[in-house]
Amino acid sequence: MNENNNILQDLHGRNHGYLRISLIERCNLRCSYCMPEEGVQLSPKSHLMTYEEIYEIAKTFVKHGVRKIRLTGGEPLIRKDIPIILEKLASLPVELSITSNAVIIDKFIDVLKVNGVKKINISLDSLNREKFKQITRHDQFDIVYKNMLLLVEKGFTVKVNVVLMKNFNENEIIDFINLTKDLPIVIRFIEFMPFDGNKWDMSKMVSYVEVMNIVNASFPTDAIIRLNDAPNDTSKNYKIEGYLGSFAIISSVTNPFCDSCNRLRLTANGQLKNCLFSSTESDLLTTLRKGKAIEPIIKKAVQAKYKLRGGMDTLDKLQTPDLHNNNRSMITIGG
């Protein structure tokens, strides 16, 4: 492989075949771990990628080896040109998927199916209506839960993302796992991660070990089955014997998956982030608009990727606010 064709390999030998594209910074929910209470400064519309620019940038990544694209936001489905974005990206030789809060996803079942989207991740952090309202600042639990069931009924592969926060929803871990008894879904428990404005500290986090302690105290040991993780998987996967679905833990803080990371992120305003934890970005959109090649910027950004958590290679560093407060709020990165 010549040097130009290897622009997606970093200096640690990791090849990046998975691109997450944020379509929009706005959302129809205001989850506390994602958006600061006071809101965020949104990019002017002229600074956001058009659907043509999304397609051109994606096409470049696919040319060099990207085979999976996930659309995120904000809430990607509130973007008015989402049908044409899906159609354009579906013309590329990639597996196309989407992450949504599922508030309005029932209106997009047909357009998702016709464009080959089979895998959908939805966010649902509590099965309690009042706690859902508290964390999202909107009273939409019933519609989200109904739409989760609708997606299963329509044959989509559904993963449910649950951000765990101490003294808030860790007492629902078993309730979530019990959903998998009769539903062929994957519940993914995610360690609370630090981003600008989300008031993170270690004491609010429910760790991988703590989750498994709760699981082990609730089910017989021989009923808890450790599943084989897929290559480049972010999660450690389990299921309860006899249950239709499964559950997983994404331990980005206490037990990161950086060694096998194959992900890059493109923000809605055309900035490439080589790591979710990274506070640095590389501007692809300005260069594209000047009619210049973006490959050199991609290569430089990929090769600058740290081996572990954006350079925060110890928990002490992760707990140093100056090292992660320069990162964006999650809503402007893309979930």
Number of C-alpha atoms within 10 A of each C-alpha: 5 6 8 11 13 14 22 27 19 21 13 12 12 20 19 25 21 23 22 26 27 29 31 27 24 19 19 15 19 20 22 16 24 26 23 18 14 7 13 16 9 14 14 8 11 8 13 20 21 18 16 12 15 22 20 15 20 20 17 15 22 19 13 16 18 23 17 17 25 21 26 28 28 28 26 25 26 18 16 9 13 18 14 14 19 22 16 18 21 20 12 16 13 18 17 22 22 24 26 24 24 24 23 16 20 15 12 12 15 11 15 23 13 12 19 16 20 18 18 22 24 22 21 23 25 25 16 13 12 14 16 20 17 15 18 22 16 14 16 15 22 14 15 20 15 13 20 26 14 15 19 15 10 12 12 20 16 22 23 23 22 23 21 26 21 14 11 13 18 21 14 15 20 14 12 21 22 17 18 20 17 11 16 18 22 24 29 25 27 23 24 24 25 26 25 19 21 19 15 19 14 17 9 16 22 23 24 20 13 12 17 14 11 14 17 14 9 11 13 11 11 9 13 16 13 14 13 10 13 10 9 17 14 20 20 20 20 19 21 22 15 10 16 15 22 25 25 24 23 24 21 20 23 16 15 16 18 18 12 17 20 22 23 23 24 27 26 28 26 26 21 25 25 27 24 20 23 20 17 17 17 17 18 22 24 15 13 15 11 8 9 11 13 17 18 13 16 22 18 14 22 24 18 14 22 19 19 17 19 21 16 19 14 12 11 8 13 21 15 12 15 10 17 21 17 15 20 22 21 23 27 25 28 26 22
